[in-house]
Amino acid sequence: MTRKQKKMLTRILIAAAMMLVLHFLPIDGVLGGWLRFALYLIPYFVIGYDILLKAWKGIKNRQPFDECFLMSVATVGAIVLGRVQSGDYAEGVAVMLFYQIGELFQSVAVGKSRRSISQLMDIRPDYANLETAEGETEKVDPDEVAVGSVIVVKPGEKIPIDGVVLSGHSALNTAALTGESLPRDVSEGDSVISGCINQSGVLRIRTEKEFGESTASKILDMVENASSLKSRSEAFITRFARIYTPAVCYSALALALLVPLVRMAFGLPADWMDGCMRALTFLVISCPCALVISIPLTFFAGIGGASKAGVLVKGSNYLEALASAGIVVFDKTGTMTEGVFEVAGVHHAALPEEKLLEYAALAESYSTHPIALSLQRAYGKAIDKSRVTSVEEIAGGGVTAVVDGHTVAAGNEKLMTRLGIPCDPCRSVGTVVHLALDGQYIGHVLIADRLKPNAEDAIAALRRRGVRKTVMLTGDSRKVADSVAAELHIDEVRSELLPADKVANVELLLKEKHGKEVLAFVGDGINDAPVLSRADVGIAMGALGSDAAIEAADVVLMDDDPLKIAKAIGIARKCTGIVRQNIGFALGIKALCLILGALGMANMGLAIFADVGVMVLAVLNAIRALNTQNA
């Protein structure tokens, strides 16, 4: 418990103990009545002084109509009526006491949600070990580390800034970012992101971003700003409370006046005390705490629970929208496939496969294209660039180079046609690199992008969630796109698209939505940023995704697992389901109790349940959103 919560608990215990003592304290006579009144004011002010103060400030600021005003009027009125009628002040004090108990429940629940997020987001590094020119290390503020600097991360320390491992081998704990406990092994040449914890070896890392642009900083910023974007339900409750609160205040005033007047109209004696008591009971019942507190708390808990599962949601409005996802659109490379190209085969080789790969790797040795890198990896040996001269890149075709005095051409079918070299077609699905040596065709290399392990399961999970349609949009060839879509059982595929074409296709798909359906787009590349912005909900792959995609997205999957898309939708639906339950439960109970209160059939005990009891039950229901295991 926080210091504030402990203070409130102490006040509750003191007030409850004093009420218990006063209940059994024998005080009689005329002076005894005034003494009892004075003594009951002590626990009342102990437990309610802050509520009275807030109500007074609201009146001074000309914004009186809130729950503090309702509780103050109701409890003060109940105490005054107790003084005039029966000399029993317990009801008025009890209303305030139970209200504060409910507020404590709410505070503890919010604290639990905050701690869940804080523990998850405890990824902000306190320092960075900057390597100096002399080879020493110096502890500095991460903000002071420039791009391109070398930092040293020891076992047990957090990686402070995104970068590339220069030397060392270690296992990284990525649980705070991905929600997964399985460590990730890294070694020289691997990219690492801030927020991970180094578990074993010492790593030397060359920074590639400033601290403020690193993954940890961006995640913290996303979570801290998530609560500022309200869902439709929250916005509705805010508007509802503005109208509802003054309406019930005026209704209570009307009730206090009308009950005696109606009695007089039927020839009965006017009972002003009965009218006032009904009005005060009406006020206590009508307090909208259950809705005002539980609905934002539900979304807050939902965002916290999603973060723990490795799904970052930038606002409760996006969480609510995701619950209505009916069409999910995917990019291919890096989203449903790993985005890591590898040599899948060497076909029609006129030379030994090792020699053909050697020529291909050397010809492509000056390129950083993923296909070139895959050829270099397949060669598997150190590349001596001194053997390569006269490198010429042919736009949209490939490269030509002189290797060991031989002219080598490596590229697509267009390049072979341009050079007048007949080539053998490839019947397999993938990217084909044709090779020619001194003008003679020597075979081709098939390069394929692997599907992500959970890609097929992800599509099946979305169907189980009730997603009506899945679509894949890609810039890849039709043959490759159709093959991937068939393997994953995606409903529709559109291929050979430029970024602008993807936006145009999403525009068309938006027109196909049914009712309140939402279209979600999942992507990872910089070319996906416009589509992520245009979709109703944009979902980005956070581990390998580009900065532009992550910035444009509304939801970020921190471990790039497509199975988490269905998980995010499940969390969103659980969260909105809890919101609907709380709205229906709170409004239903309050409507019934308000009618009973207006008819004089409800006492303060029922009023306390309708206010504090309903609020506590709604808050307890709301914190279920933290548990996302079965979502």
Secondary structure, DSSP 4 states (H G I P E B T S, - for coil): --HHHHHHHHHHHHHHHHHHHHHH----HHHHHHHHHHHHHHHHHHHHHHHHHHHHHHHHTT---SHHHHHHHHHHHHHHHHHHTTS--HHHHHHHHHHHHHHHHHHHHHHHHHHHHHHHTTT--S-EEEEPTTS-EEEE-GGGPPTT-EEEE-TTPBP-S-EEEEE--EEEE-HHHHS--S-EEE-TT-EE-TT-EE-SS-EEEEE-S-GGGSHHHHHHHHHHHHTTS--HHHHHHHHHHHHHHHHHHHHHHHHHHHHHHHHHHTTPPP-HHHHHHHHHHHHHHH-THHHHHHHHHHHHHHHHHHHHTTEEES-HHHHHHHTTEEEEEE-STTTTEEEEEEEEEEES-SS-HHHHHHHHHHHTTT--SHHHHHHHHHH-S---GGGEEEEEEETTTEEEEEETTEEEEEE-HHHHHHHT-------SSSEEEEEEETTEEEEEEEEEEEEPTTHHHHHHHHHHTT--EEEEE-SS-HHHHHHHHHHHT-SEEE-S--HHHHHHHHHHHHTT--TT-EEEEEE-SGGGHHHHHHSSEEEEETTTS-HHHHHH-SEEETT--THHHHHHHHHHHHHHHHHHHHHHHHHHHHHHHHHHHHTT---HHHHHIIIIIHHHHHHHHHGGGG--TT-
